[in-house]
Structures are given as structure tokens and as C-alpha cells.
Amino acid sequence: MEHDETHIDAAIAGRLRALRNRRELTLDELAGRSGVSRAMISRIERGEASPTAQLLSRLCAALDVTLSVFFAPEGEEASPLSRRADQPVWRDPETGYERRAVSPPATPSRVEVIDVAFPPGARIAYPPETAKEGMTQHVWLFSGALEMTIAGITHRLEPGDCLYMSITEGHVFHNPGQAPAHYAVVLDRGRN
């Protein structure tokens, strides 16, 4: 799937509305669970606003889905192969962070692989997410520099370094370098 902002915004709008309706949540209920305003959720569902990575993460947590599940095409049969041209790509409108869901969708695997391009100077902070108890991730840096702050401790990653963490802990991604950071996130959803 080529990066097309209008197509992605429309897909996000439809997917958010479908997941909210499937869980029989009103806009007010989703707002209460996620900490995202009712007005913003409504704008996203109408395709009038592009959510940031932080905002989308909070909505996914409130809907009890991962970002990879959120972006996975519905109704597709599981295939063991995920072609690059078919992998969903999403760009955070605030930071320019670009996320490609590499793993084949609709498989029963607990593990998801995400390819990330993170611009110089970008910073994204994720709050603790107790709803994701048991979920862990490895961040494997291929190029550039990355600083990860977890529970107040900052780890500076250089190419080839890999950092393990629990998703339930708040964490901050920061690219302190002058070049984009390219890394993979290997997410384990834990016990199903």
C-alpha cells in the first residue's frame, strides 16, 4: 500500500468508527476511556483530522487493539507472506514518524514486526498502558541514533543495538541525531 495521506485518513476514519461501533461504544464512552476529546474522535471518524501517534495509541488502548491490528485489513484470509507493496504505511502528521506493518495480517501469531523511519529530532512519548499487560517489545536499531527512556532511565541505542521493554511501562522514543533513525519493533502481544 503506497503512502497516500487521503487514503490513509479515510481508512483510519472507517476503521476507528467500525471498531467503536463493534464494541458498542458511544463517542463519549470512547472519549472517557481514551482521554481523547469527543470532538477530536468525531473529526477523525469524519476524516477531517489525522491523529498523531500518541493519540492513535490512546484510542487503540481504549479499544483493546494494537496499532498493527488497527491497520490490518479486515476480512482478509491469513497468508504467510506479506509483500512490501501491500504493507500498510502510516505517517504521524506531527512528527513525520513513519510506521510500516511488516507482519502478514490475520495470522494467529502473537508477534508483530513493524518497520519505522523516525526523523531527526523527533520525540514521541507513550504513557503507561495497563490494558496491555503482558505485552513486550524489542526495538532493534538499524541506522541512525535512538534514545529510549523507560521508567526514567534513558538508553542510547546505536546501529545493531536492541532494547527489550514491557509495553505497560511509559516510554519515550527520541532521535537525537542529524539523520533519520531506522529501526524495527518486534511486538509480542503475550498470552491471548
C-alpha positions as CSV (number, residue, x, y, z in Angstrom):
1,M,0.0,0.0,0.0
2,E,1.7,3.2,-1.1
3,H,1.7,6.1,1.3
4,D,-1.3,8.2,0.3
5,E,-2.4,10.6,3.1
6,T,-6.0,10.9,1.9
7,H,-6.4,7.2,1.6
8,I,-4.8,6.6,5.0
9,D,-7.0,9.2,6.7
10,A,-10.1,7.6,5.2
11,A,-9.0,4.2,6.2
12,I,-8.3,5.4,9.8
13,A,-11.7,7.1,9.9
14,G,-13.6,4.0,8.8
15,R,-11.6,1.6,11.0
16,L,-12.0,3.7,14.1
17,R,-15.7,4.0,13.6
18,A,-16.1,0.3,12.9
19,L,-14.1,-0.7,16.0
20,R,-16.0,1.7,18.2
21,N,-19.4,0.5,16.8
22,R,-18.4,-3.2,17.1
23,R,-17.7,-2.5,20.8
24,E,-21.0,-0.6,21.1
25,L,-19.3,2.5,22.4
26,T,-20.6,6.0,22.0
27,L,-18.2,8.8,21.2
28,D,-18.5,10.0,24.8
29,E,-17.6,6.5,26.1
30,L,-14.6,6.2,23.9
31,A,-13.5,9.7,24.9
32,G,-13.8,8.7,28.5
33,R,-11.8,5.5,28.1
34,S,-9.0,7.1,25.9
35,G,-8.7,10.6,27.3
36,V,-9.2,11.9,23.7
37,S,-11.9,14.5,23.3
38,R,-15.2,13.6,21.8
39,A,-14.8,16.4,19.2
40,M,-11.4,15.0,18.1
41,I,-12.7,11.5,17.8
42,S,-15.6,12.7,15.7
43,R,-13.2,14.7,13.5
44,I,-11.0,11.7,13.0
45,E,-14.0,9.5,12.2
46,R,-15.2,12.0,9.6
47,G,-11.7,12.1,8.0
48,E,-11.2,15.8,9.0
49,A,-8.2,15.2,11.3
50,S,-5.2,13.0,11.2
51,P,-4.4,11.5,14.6
52,T,-0.9,11.7,15.9
53,A,0.9,8.5,17.1
54,Q,0.2,9.3,20.7
55,L,-3.5,10.0,20.1
56,L,-3.9,6.8,17.9
57,S,-2.1,4.8,20.6
58,R,-4.5,6.0,23.3
59,L,-7.5,5.2,21.1
60,C,-6.2,1.7,20.3
61,A,-5.6,1.0,24.0
62,A,-9.2,2.1,24.8
63,L,-10.4,-0.2,22.0
64,D,-8.1,-3.0,23.2
65,V,-6.3,-3.4,19.9
66,T,-2.7,-2.9,18.9
67,L,-1.7,-0.4,16.2
68,S,-0.9,-3.4,13.9
69,V,-4.4,-4.9,14.4
70,F,-5.9,-1.4,13.9
71,F,-4.2,-1.1,10.5
72,A,-4.7,-4.8,9.4
73,P,-7.2,-5.1,6.5
74,E,-10.4,-6.7,7.7
75,G,-11.8,-9.8,6.1
76,E,-8.5,-11.0,4.6
77,E,-7.6,-14.6,4.8
78,A,-4.3,-15.3,6.6
79,S,-1.3,-15.6,4.3
80,P,2.2,-16.4,5.5
81,L,3.6,-13.8,3.1
82,S,3.4,-10.0,3.4
83,R,4.6,-8.3,0.2
84,R,6.1,-4.8,0.8
85,A,3.8,-3.2,-1.8
86,D,0.8,-4.5,0.3
87,Q,2.1,-3.5,3.8
88,P,0.1,-0.6,5.4
89,V,2.2,2.5,6.0
90,W,1.1,5.3,8.3
91,R,2.8,8.7,8.9
92,D,2.3,10.7,12.1
93,P,1.3,14.2,11.0
94,E,3.0,15.8,14.0
95,T,6.5,14.2,14.0
96,G,6.8,12.6,10.5
97,Y,7.3,9.2,12.1
98,E,6.5,6.5,9.5
99,R,5.3,3.1,10.5
100,R,5.1,0.1,8.2
101,A,3.3,-3.0,9.4
102,V,5.6,-5.8,8.0
103,S,4.0,-8.9,9.5
104,P,1.4,-10.8,7.5
105,P,-2.1,-9.7,8.7
106,A,-4.7,-12.1,10.0
107,T,-2.3,-14.7,11.2
108,P,-2.6,-16.3,14.6
109,S,0.9,-15.2,15.6
110,R,1.3,-13.2,18.8
111,V,4.3,-11.5,17.3
112,E,4.2,-8.4,15.1
113,V,7.1,-6.8,13.2
114,I,6.9,-3.1,12.5
115,D,9.5,-1.1,10.4
116,V,9.9,2.5,11.5
117,A,11.6,5.6,10.0
118,F,12.0,8.2,12.7
119,P,13.0,11.8,11.7
120,P,15.9,13.7,13.3
121,G,14.8,15.5,16.4
122,A,11.5,13.6,16.6
123,R,10.2,12.6,20.0
124,I,7.1,10.5,20.9
125,A,6.1,9.8,24.5
126,Y,3.7,6.9,25.3
127,P,2.0,6.8,28.7
128,P,1.9,3.5,30.7
129,E,-0.8,1.2,29.3
130,T,-2.0,-1.2,32.0
131,A,-4.5,-2.6,29.4
132,K,-1.6,-4.1,27.6
133,E,-0.4,-6.3,30.5
134,G,2.0,-9.0,29.3
135,M,2.9,-7.2,26.0
136,T,6.5,-6.7,25.4
137,Q,8.6,-5.3,22.5
138,H,12.2,-5.3,21.2
139,V,13.4,-2.2,19.5
140,W,16.3,-3.1,17.1
141,L,18.1,-0.1,15.6
142,F,19.5,-0.5,12.0
143,S,20.8,3.1,11.3
144,G,20.9,6.5,13.0
145,A,20.6,7.1,16.7
146,L,17.8,6.5,19.1
147,E,17.3,7.3,22.8
148,M,14.7,5.3,24.7
149,T,13.6,6.5,28.1
150,I,11.8,3.8,30.1
151,A,10.7,4.4,33.8
152,G,13.1,7.4,33.9
153,I,16.1,5.6,32.6
154,T,17.5,6.7,29.2
155,H,19.2,4.1,26.9
156,R,21.1,5.4,23.9
157,L,20.9,2.9,21.0
158,E,23.5,2.8,18.2
159,P,23.1,0.7,15.0
160,G,22.8,-3.0,15.8
161,D,21.7,-2.4,19.4
162,C,18.4,-4.0,20.6
163,L,16.4,-2.9,23.6
164,Y,13.7,-5.0,25.3
165,M,10.8,-3.5,27.3
166,S,7.3,-4.0,28.6
167,I,4.6,-2.1,26.9
168,T,2.9,-1.4,30.2
169,E,5.7,1.0,31.2
170,G,5.6,4.6,29.9
171,H,8.3,5.2,27.4
172,V,9.8,7.9,25.1
173,F,11.3,7.5,21.7
174,H,13.7,10.3,20.7
175,N,16.0,10.7,17.7
176,P,18.9,12.9,19.0
177,G,20.8,12.6,15.7
178,Q,21.0,14.6,12.5
179,A,19.9,11.6,10.3
180,P,16.7,9.6,10.4
181,A,16.7,6.5,12.7
182,H,15.6,3.3,11.0
183,Y,14.6,0.5,13.3
184,A,12.3,-2.5,13.8
185,V,9.8,-3.0,16.6
186,V,9.1,-6.7,17.4
187,L,6.0,-6.7,19.4
188,D,4.8,-9.7,21.4
189,R,1.2,-9.5,22.4
190,G,1.7,-12.0,25.2
191,R,-0.8,-14.6,26.1
192,N,-4.1,-14.4,24.1
